[in-house]
């Protein structure tokens, strides 16, 4: 009976299975982190372009510079939505959010803020 408890046959198989599971979990985690980082960069790009478009309209004294920001954000084709667009003096502040699917963690939003205006 004691010899059966000291038998270590199959240990390498169990250890290898745990190692493979750990590697797979790490890979999946890195994919989700990568997706979040890419969504954040997309949100920043959309916010920058939207703020530039709105600032150009604001300097040209157009009545609704945020309409240009919404148009440019939608044209990015990344699901970007304008959360906030407001003028502050000669500058325009734009906040954009982009949805990012994180598997079992659900769908979240990556957001970014941009400011644009004439150089004084």
SVG drawing of the C-alpha trace seen along z (x, -y; Angstrom):
<svg xmlns="http://www.w3.org/2000/svg" viewBox="-25 -85 33 87">
<polyline fill="none" stroke="black" stroke-width="0.4" points="0.0,0.0 2.8,-2.5 4.5,-1.7 1.4,-2.8 1.4,-6.2 5.0,-6.8 4.4,-6.1 5.1,-9.2 4.1,-8.0 1.9,-10.5 3.3,-13.5 4.9,-14.9 1.6,-14.8 -0.2,-16.7 2.6,-19.3 2.5,-19.7 -1.2,-20.2 -0.9,-22.9 1.9,-24.6 -0.2,-24.6 -3.2,-26.0 -1.0,-28.8 0.4,-29.7 -3.1,-29.7 -4.4,-31.9 -1.5,-34.3 -2.1,-34.5 -5.8,-35.2 -5.1,-37.9 -2.5,-39.5 -5.1,-39.5 -7.7,-41.3 -5.1,-43.8 -4.0,-44.4 -7.6,-44.9 -8.1,-47.5 -4.9,-49.3 -5.9,-49.3 -9.3,-50.7 -7.7,-53.4 -5.5,-54.4 -8.5,-54.5 -10.4,-56.6 -7.5,-59.1 -7.1,-59.2 -10.9,-59.9 -10.9,-62.5 -7.9,-64.3 -9.4,-64.4 -12.8,-65.4 -11.3,-68.2 -9.4,-69.5 -12.5,-69.5 -14.6,-71.2 -11.9,-73.8 -11.7,-74.7 -15.5,-75.2 -15.3,-77.2 -12.6,-79.5 -14.7,-80.0 -17.6,-81.1 -19.9,-78.2 -22.9,-77.9 -22.4,-74.2 -18.7,-73.2 -19.6,-70.0 -21.6,-68.7 -18.3,-68.5 -16.8,-66.6 -19.6,-64.1 -19.3,-63.7 -15.5,-63.0 -15.8,-60.7 -18.4,-58.6 -16.4,-58.5 -13.5,-56.8 -15.5,-53.6 -14.4,-52.3 -17.7,-52.9 -16.6,-56.2 -19.2,-58.3 -18.8,-61.8 -19.4,-61.9 -18.7,-65.6 -18.0,-68.5 -17.8,-72.0 -16.1,-75.3 -13.9,-76.9 -12.8,-80.3 -11.2,-79.7 -10.6,-76.1 -12.8,-73.0 -12.8,-70.1 -13.9,-66.7 -14.3,-63.5 -14.7,-60.3 -15.5,-56.8 -14.9,-53.6 -16.5,-50.3 -14.1,-47.4 -15.2,-43.8 -13.3,-42.0 -14.8,-38.5 -16.0,-37.4 -15.5,-40.9 -18.2,-42.3 -18.1,-45.3 -16.4,-48.4 -15.6,-51.8 -12.2,-53.3 -12.3,-57.0 -10.0,-59.9 -10.0,-63.7 -8.6,-66.1 -8.3,-69.9 -7.8,-71.9 -7.8,-75.6 -5.7,-78.3 -2.2,-79.0 -2.1,-82.3"/>
</svg>
